[in-house]
Amino acid sequence: MREKILVIASEQFSQYGVRSITMEDIARLAGISKKTIYQEFKDKKHLVKEAFSMALKEDQDRLNKIMEAEDGVIEHLVCTSKMVRERLSALNPMALLEIQKYFPEVWEMFNQFKEVIIVTDLVNVIEKGKALGYFRPEINAKILADMRIDQISAAMNPSNYDRRDFSLLTLHMEMLDHFLHGIFTEKGRQAYLQKHNSY
């Protein structure tokens, strides 16, 4: 039951924002009483934290599995690109704004995930890609990983949420495309395009 509540809460918070979804809404969608939710989670703040913690754990598990597949590099780029598209297409930017403003512990959890898990993952994939000839050998993996994180952070800046000419998803995908084509060798570019087009 706990997992079912978390899945529903994560979906609802991501799609409609955190403040507009009540504990009553979650209970109704789960087909349970509000009392049952409070037996698992002491309050909404606890539920929000656990729901997004679960989502981050899922992303971390997916990243780990991707690195184990094939040579791990091109597969990683294509699959993480797909993962980002899935996450952002289902994400209401208002949810991030509300988390940043009203749930600082959860926002800090996002930042820790970004700065530790994603940076470590990026450094590993860049170094592996350099060794396999997919990325330019002279690039500094740590600097490039930090730069990519800065791009993600900039895209998540609330000042971009009111843009009418493009979506948050479009912004992320353009930034990712620019980043990748800046580090690819020709071998890497061709391998990526071939794998990307086959998905």
N, C-alpha and C positions, 0 to 999 in steps of 0.2 A: 504493500500500500504506500509506503514511504516513497519508493521509486516512482510510482504512478503519479503521486502528488508533485514530485520534483519535475517530472517530464512535462506535466500540464502547466505548472507554474513557469517553467523556463520558456515554454512556447508562448504563453500569454504575456509575460513580461516583455519578451523580445518583440512581439508583434504590436502590442498596444501601449507599451510603457509600463513602468512599475507602479506609479501612483494611482492610475485609473483602475487597476485590477485589485479587487478586494479579496479577502480570505473567503468571503461568501461566494464570490465568483469561482474560485478554485474548487471549493467544496462541491458546488453545483455541477461543474464540469467533470469532477472526479466521481460524482454519484455518491458522495458521502456527506456526513454532517460536518459542520464547522468544528464541533467538539473533537472529532476524529483528527482533524488537522492539528489542533492545539495539543493533542496527545503526542504528536510527532515533532512539532515545531512550537517553541514557546511564544513566538510572535511573528509578525510579518517580516521584520528585519532579519530574523533568523532564517525564514523561508527564502527570502531574496538571496541571502548569502549562500545558502546551501544549493539553491537552484543554479546560480551562476558558477559556483564551485564545481558542480557536476558537469556543466557545459565545458569548462576549461579542462577538466580531467579527461573528458571525451576527446577534446582537441589534442591534448598531449599524447593520449594513447594512439590516435590516428597518425600523428607525426612520427611516433616511434615505429609503427608498422610500415609506414611509407619508406623510412630509411632502410628497412630490412629488405625491401622489394628490389629485385633486379640489381642494377649497379647502384641504385638508391638516389642518384642525382637528378636525372631528367624526370624520372618517375615522381620524385619528390616535388619538383617545380610544378609539374602538371597537376598533381593531386592537391598540393597546398593551394594552388590557384583555384581549383574547383571547390575546395573547402571554404576558402574565403568568399567565393561567390555565393555558396549556399548560406553561409552565416549572415552575410550582409543583405542578401535578398529577403531574408526573413526578419531583419532587424529594423525596428523603428528607431531612428536616431534619437528620438525623444527619450528612449529608455536609457541610453548612455548619458544623456544630459541629466536625467533625474538621478541616476546612480552617482554621478560625479557630485551632484549638489546635496542629495539627501542620504546617501549610503556610502560615506567615505571609506569604510572598511572594505566594501566590495570593490570600490574604485582602486584602492591600494592593491587589492588582490589581482585585478586586471593588470596594473602596472608591473607588479612583481612577475606575473606570468610572461608579460611582454619582454621585460628586461632580463629575465633569467632563462626561462624555457625557450623563448623564440630566438633570443640572441645566441644561446648555446647551439640550438638546432641549426641556425643559419651559418654560424662559424664552421660547424662540422660539415655541412653540405657544400659550402664554398671551398673548403680545403680539399674535400674529396673530389669536387668538380675540377679543381686545378690539377690534381694528380692524374685525373683521367683525360685531361686536355679539353674539357668543356668550357672552362673559364680562363681568362687571361692570367698567366702565371705571376705577373708582377703585382697583382692587387693584394691589398692587406685585408684579410678576411674579417678581422675584428672591426676595423674602421667601416668596412662596407656593411657589416651586420648592424652596427650602431646607426649608420646612416639610414638603413632600411627601417629601423625602429622609429627614427625621427620622422620619416615619411608617414608611417602608420599613425603616429601620434598627431601629426599635423592634420591628417585627413579626418581624425576623430575630433578635432577641435570644434566646439559648438558653433563657432562663427561660420563654419561651412554648412551648417544644417539648413540654413535658409536659402541656399543657392537654388535658383529655379532652372538654371540652364543645364545642370547635370546632377545625377544622384550620387550618393555616398559610394555606392557600388562602382559606378563609372569612374569616379575619382580614384578609388583604390586600384582598379584594373589598369588605368592609364599609368599610375605611378609604378605598379609592378612591371608593366611592359617596358617602361623607360629604364628601370633598374636592371632588369635582366639583359636587355640589349646593350647595356653599358659594360657588362662583365663577361658576356659570351665571347668565345672564339668562334670562328666560322663553323667548326665542328659542333660546338655546343648549340649554336643557333639552328643549324639544320636538324640536329637530333631533337631539339625542343619542338620545332615546328612540326616535324613528322609525328612525334608522340602526341602533341596537342591536337593536331588535326584528326587523329585516330580516335579521340575521345568523344 
